[in-house]
Amino acid sequence: MIRSQIMGCGAFLPHTVLTNAELAKRVDTSDDWIRERTGIRQRHVVAAGEKTSDLAFHAARAALTNAHMHASDIDLIVVATTTPDETFPATATTLQARLGMTRGAAFDVQAVCSGFIFGMSVADNFIKAGQAQTVLLVGAESMSRLLDWKDRTTCVLFGDGAGAVVLKAHKGKGDNSDRGVLNTKLYSDGRLHDLLYVDGGPSSTQTTGHLRMQGKEVFRHAVTNISAAIVASVEEAGLKISDIDWFVPHQANQRILDGTARKLGIPAAKVVSTVAQHGNTSAASVPLALATAVHDGRIHKGQLVLLEAMGGGFTWGASLVRW
């Protein structure tokens, strides 16, 4: 059986850091209020003229370097983003040109905060189908471009950044001892649109719009849906929750991370959390957290890693990987 092994990962954060104290000068909030409700202490934001493709490029180069590979080795680029440089073309093609990749294909995936998980499924299935041997998967976002900076319920939550992985085809035995992606589980429910969305778009308002959210409802659905996706992924692999070495969740809110862990009986020490430093970076948050835990030595060869996320749409899902 063909498995998609992660050969390397990388990350990039804009240089500008926006702390809670600095945010408190813009809106009616405080460091204590933000930390108590979200766990966030700071976030990175793009500078004037800095684009999502810039973040993606730096994360992609870091991932290729970590994998000891070059752009010429890549067959396919998938960029998960909800904040593209332009309505079209895809940010992935901009990245393709900048990396100097002259073969294969490149396209974007849009599933908001779940984008990296959906992209993982796309990459894995391309590899398993034999349509690609090596895939560069990037989650990159400039969420600060979508924020209403007068709305303290949303502007305190989000940040910008990018993370990337390189996946390559390898032969496996077909059981859960294989290294690589063991499964991906994807879900969506369009009926929940009004709980988390952007109030603009080319065919509706001809504007970019601003992010709108009903926080309490999002929290309730997040814990329930993410927990179900994790269980489905683990059970499909013939494993138990206790078998998983590391959980790498979408970094939406520390309370969501804690609530999900309590619901499933996951020890806090097994949950990778970067929300305090990064905020919610949407499709970038899972690969950013993954890269953090890999590069600091927590995640190592042979361990089971469960990635999960939920985003607007609603979309949600999980991916189980043996590192």
C-alpha positions as CSV (number, residue, x, y, z in Angstrom):
1,M,0.0,0.0,0.0
2,I,1.2,3.5,-0.8
3,R,1.5,5.8,2.2
4,S,2.1,9.6,2.2
5,Q,5.0,10.2,4.5
6,I,5.8,13.7,5.8
7,M,9.4,14.3,4.8
8,G,9.8,17.8,6.3
9,C,7.9,20.7,7.8
10,G,8.5,24.4,8.0
11,A,6.8,27.6,9.3
12,F,7.0,31.4,9.0
13,L,5.5,34.2,11.0
14,P,5.4,37.9,10.0
15,H,7.9,40.0,12.0
16,T,5.3,42.4,13.4
17,V,4.0,41.2,16.8
18,L,0.7,42.6,18.2
19,T,0.4,42.1,21.9
20,N,-2.8,42.2,23.9
21,A,-1.6,45.4,25.6
22,E,-1.3,47.0,22.2
23,L,-4.7,45.8,21.1
24,A,-6.2,47.3,24.3
25,K,-5.2,50.7,22.9
26,R,-7.4,50.1,19.8
27,V,-10.5,48.6,21.3
28,D,-12.3,48.3,24.6
29,T,-10.4,45.2,26.0
30,S,-7.5,44.3,28.2
31,D,-4.8,41.7,28.4
32,D,-6.6,39.9,31.3
33,W,-9.9,39.8,29.4
34,I,-8.3,38.3,26.3
35,R,-6.1,35.8,28.1
36,E,-9.0,34.6,30.4
37,R,-11.3,34.0,27.5
38,T,-8.9,32.8,24.8
39,G,-5.5,32.0,26.2
40,I,-4.0,34.4,23.6
41,R,-1.1,36.7,24.7
42,Q,0.0,37.9,21.3
43,R,-0.3,37.4,17.5
44,H,1.8,38.2,14.4
45,V,0.3,40.4,11.7
46,V,1.5,41.1,8.2
47,A,3.1,44.5,7.4
48,A,1.9,46.9,4.7
49,G,2.5,45.2,1.3
50,E,3.1,41.8,2.8
51,K,1.0,39.1,1.2
52,T,-0.2,35.6,2.0
53,S,2.0,34.3,-0.8
54,D,5.0,35.8,0.9
55,L,4.2,33.9,4.1
56,A,3.6,30.7,2.1
57,F,6.9,31.1,0.2
58,H,9.0,31.4,3.4
59,A,7.2,28.4,5.0
60,A,7.5,26.3,1.9
61,R,11.3,27.0,1.6
62,A,11.7,26.0,5.3
63,A,9.8,22.8,4.7
64,L,11.8,21.9,1.6
65,T,15.0,22.6,3.4
66,N,13.9,20.4,6.3
67,A,13.0,17.6,3.9
68,H,16.4,18.0,2.1
69,M,14.5,18.6,-1.2
70,H,14.2,21.2,-3.9
71,A,11.2,22.8,-5.7
72,S,12.2,20.6,-8.8
73,D,11.3,17.5,-6.7
74,I,7.7,18.6,-6.3
75,D,4.8,17.3,-8.5
76,L,2.0,19.3,-6.9
77,I,1.5,22.3,-4.7
78,V,-1.7,22.7,-2.6
79,V,-2.2,25.9,-0.6
80,A,-4.9,26.0,2.0
81,T,-6.0,29.6,2.5
82,T,-9.1,31.8,3.0
83,T,-7.1,35.0,2.4
84,P,-5.6,34.7,-1.1
85,D,-3.5,37.4,-2.7
86,E,-6.2,37.9,-5.3
87,T,-9.6,36.5,-6.2
88,F,-7.7,34.7,-8.9
89,P,-5.4,33.2,-9.8
90,A,-4.7,30.7,-7.0
91,T,-2.1,31.7,-4.5
92,A,-0.6,28.3,-5.1
93,T,0.4,29.3,-8.7
94,T,2.0,32.5,-7.4
95,L,4.0,30.3,-5.0
96,Q,4.8,27.8,-7.8
97,A,6.3,30.6,-9.9
98,R,8.3,32.1,-7.0
99,L,9.7,28.7,-6.0
100,G,10.8,28.1,-9.6
101,M,8.7,24.9,-10.0
102,T,8.0,24.5,-13.7
103,R,6.2,21.2,-13.8
104,G,3.1,19.6,-12.3
105,A,0.2,21.6,-10.9
106,A,-0.7,24.0,-8.2
107,F,-4.1,25.0,-6.7
108,D,-5.8,26.4,-3.6
109,V,-8.1,24.6,-1.1
110,Q,-10.7,26.7,0.8
111,A,-12.1,25.2,4.0
112,V,-11.2,28.1,6.3
113,C,-9.6,26.9,9.5
114,S,-10.0,23.3,8.4
115,G,-8.1,24.0,5.2
116,F,-4.9,22.3,6.1
117,I,-6.7,19.1,7.1
118,F,-8.7,19.2,3.9
119,G,-5.5,19.8,2.0
120,M,-3.9,16.8,3.7
121,S,-6.7,14.6,2.4
122,V,-6.2,16.1,-1.1
123,A,-2.5,15.5,-1.0
124,D,-2.8,12.0,0.4
125,N,-5.3,11.0,-2.2
126,F,-3.3,12.3,-5.1
127,I,-0.3,10.3,-3.8
128,K,-2.3,7.1,-3.2
129,A,-3.9,7.4,-6.7
130,G,-0.4,7.7,-8.3
131,Q,-1.1,11.2,-9.7
132,A,1.7,12.7,-7.7
133,Q,4.8,11.4,-5.9
134,T,5.7,14.4,-3.9
135,V,3.4,17.1,-2.7
136,L,4.0,20.5,-1.0
137,L,1.1,21.3,1.2
138,V,0.9,24.8,2.7
139,G,-1.5,26.5,5.1
140,A,-1.1,30.3,4.8
141,E,-3.3,33.2,6.1
142,S,-3.4,36.9,6.4
143,M,-6.4,36.9,8.7
144,S,-5.7,40.5,9.9
145,R,-6.9,41.6,6.4
146,L,-10.4,40.3,7.2
147,L,-10.9,41.8,10.7
148,D,-13.2,44.5,11.8
149,W,-10.8,46.3,14.2
150,K,-13.7,47.8,16.1
151,D,-15.2,44.4,17.0
152,R,-13.3,43.2,20.1
153,T,-15.0,39.8,20.0
154,T,-13.2,38.9,16.8
155,C,-10.2,41.1,16.3
156,V,-8.5,39.8,19.4
157,L,-8.6,36.2,18.2
158,F,-6.8,36.1,14.9
159,G,-3.2,36.3,13.6
160,D,-1.2,35.7,10.4
161,G,1.3,33.1,9.5
162,A,2.1,30.0,7.4
163,G,3.1,26.4,7.8
164,A,4.1,23.8,5.3
165,V,4.8,20.1,4.9
166,V,6.3,18.0,2.1
167,L,4.7,14.6,1.6
168,K,6.2,11.8,-0.5
169,A,5.0,8.4,-1.6
170,H,6.4,5.4,0.2
171,K,5.4,1.7,0.3
172,G,3.7,0.5,3.5
173,K,2.2,-2.8,4.8
174,G,-1.3,-1.3,4.9
175,D,-1.7,-1.4,8.7
176,N,-1.4,1.1,11.5
177,S,2.3,0.4,11.9
178,D,3.1,2.2,8.6
179,R,4.7,5.6,8.7
180,G,2.8,8.3,7.0
181,V,-0.8,9.4,6.8
182,L,-3.0,6.6,8.1
183,N,-6.3,8.3,7.4
184,T,-8.2,11.6,7.0
185,K,-11.8,12.3,8.1
186,L,-13.6,15.3,6.6
187,Y,-17.0,16.8,7.4
188,S,-19.1,19.9,6.7
189,D,-22.5,21.3,7.4
190,G,-23.5,24.4,5.4
191,R,-26.6,25.0,7.5
192,L,-24.3,26.5,10.2
193,H,-23.1,29.3,7.9
194,D,-24.3,32.2,10.0
195,L,-22.3,31.2,13.0
196,L,-18.9,32.0,11.4
197,Y,-18.6,33.8,8.0
198,V,-17.3,36.9,6.2
199,D,-19.9,39.4,5.2
200,G,-18.6,40.0,1.7
201,G,-17.4,38.5,-1.6
202,P,-17.1,39.1,-5.3
203,S,-20.6,37.8,-6.2
204,S,-22.4,39.3,-3.3
205,T,-21.0,42.6,-2.2
206,Q,-18.0,43.0,-4.6
207,T,-15.9,43.6,-1.4
208,T,-13.7,41.5,0.8
209,G,-15.9,41.9,3.8
210,H,-15.2,41.4,7.5
211,L,-15.2,38.3,9.7
212,R,-18.4,37.7,11.8
213,M,-18.8,35.1,14.5
214,Q,-21.2,33.9,17.2
215,G,-18.6,32.8,19.6
216,K,-20.6,30.8,22.1
217,E,-22.3,28.7,19.4
218,V,-18.9,28.1,17.6
219,F,-17.4,26.9,20.9
220,R,-20.3,24.5,21.5
221,H,-20.1,23.0,18.0
222,A,-16.3,22.9,18.0
223,V,-15.9,20.7,21.0
224,T,-18.6,18.3,19.8
225,N,-17.5,18.1,16.2
226,I,-13.8,17.9,16.8
227,S,-14.2,15.2,19.4
228,A,-16.3,13.1,17.0
229,A,-13.7,13.5,14.2
230,I,-10.9,12.5,16.5
231,V,-12.8,9.4,17.6
232,A,-13.7,8.4,14.0
233,S,-10.1,8.7,12.9
234,V,-8.6,6.7,15.8
235,E,-11.2,4.0,15.5
236,E,-10.8,3.6,11.8
237,A,-7.1,3.0,12.4
238,G,-7.9,0.3,15.0
239,L,-6.4,2.3,17.8
240,K,-7.5,3.9,21.1
241,I,-7.3,7.6,22.2
242,S,-4.6,6.6,24.7
243,D,-2.4,5.2,21.8
244,I,-1.9,8.7,20.3
245,D,1.3,10.3,21.3
246,W,0.5,13.9,20.3
247,F,-2.6,15.9,19.5
248,V,-2.0,18.9,17.2
249,P,-5.2,20.9,17.1
250,H,-6.3,24.0,15.3
251,Q,-5.3,26.8,17.6
252,A,-8.7,28.6,17.8
253,N,-9.0,29.2,21.5
254,Q,-7.4,27.5,24.6
255,R,-10.8,26.9,26.0
256,I,-11.7,24.8,23.0
257,L,-8.5,22.8,23.2
258,D,-9.1,22.2,26.9
259,G,-12.7,21.3,26.4
260,T,-11.9,18.8,23.7
261,A,-9.2,17.2,25.8
262,R,-11.5,16.9,28.8
263,K,-14.3,15.3,26.7
264,L,-12.0,12.6,25.4
265,G,-9.8,12.2,28.5
266,I,-6.7,13.4,26.7
267,P,-3.8,14.5,29.1
268,A,-3.0,18.2,28.7
269,A,0.7,17.2,28.3
270,K,-0.2,15.5,25.0
271,V,-1.8,18.5,23.4
272,V,0.4,20.9,21.4
273,S,-0.7,24.5,22.1
274,T,0.7,27.5,20.4
275,V,-2.4,29.7,20.7
276,A,-0.8,32.0,23.3
277,Q,1.9,33.0,20.8
278,H,0.1,32.8,17.5
279,G,-3.6,33.4,18.1
280,N,-5.9,31.8,15.5
281,T,-4.1,31.7,12.2
282,S,-6.9,29.7,10.5
283,A,-5.5,27.2,7.9
284,A,-2.0,28.0,9.1
285,S,-2.5,27.1,12.7
286,V,-2.2,23.3,12.5
287,P,1.1,23.3,10.4
288,L,2.5,26.1,12.6
289,A,1.8,24.1,15.7
290,L,3.1,20.9,14.1
291,A,6.4,22.6,13.0
292,T,6.8,24.0,16.5
293,A,6.5,20.6,18.1
294,V,8.7,18.9,15.5
295,H,11.5,21.4,15.7
296,D,11.6,21.6,19.5
297,G,11.9,17.8,19.6
298,R,8.6,16.7,21.1
299,I,7.5,14.9,18.0
300,H,9.8,12.2,16.6
301,K,10.0,9.2,14.3
302,G,7.4,6.5,14.9
303,Q,5.1,8.5,17.0
304,L,1.3,8.8,16.3
305,V,0.2,12.3,15.7
306,L,-3.5,13.4,15.4
307,L,-4.2,16.6,13.6
308,E,-7.6,18.2,13.8
309,A,-9.5,21.4,13.0
310,M,-12.9,23.1,12.6
311,G,-13.7,26.2,10.6
312,G,-16.4,28.3,9.0
313,G,-18.8,26.6,6.8
314,F,-18.9,24.7,9.1
315,T,-16.1,22.4,8.1
316,W,-14.1,20.0,10.4
317,G,-11.9,17.0,10.2
318,A,-9.0,15.0,11.5
319,S,-5.9,13.3,10.1
320,L,-3.9,10.6,11.8
321,V,-0.2,10.4,10.9
322,R,2.6,8.1,12.1
323,W,5.7,10.3,12.0
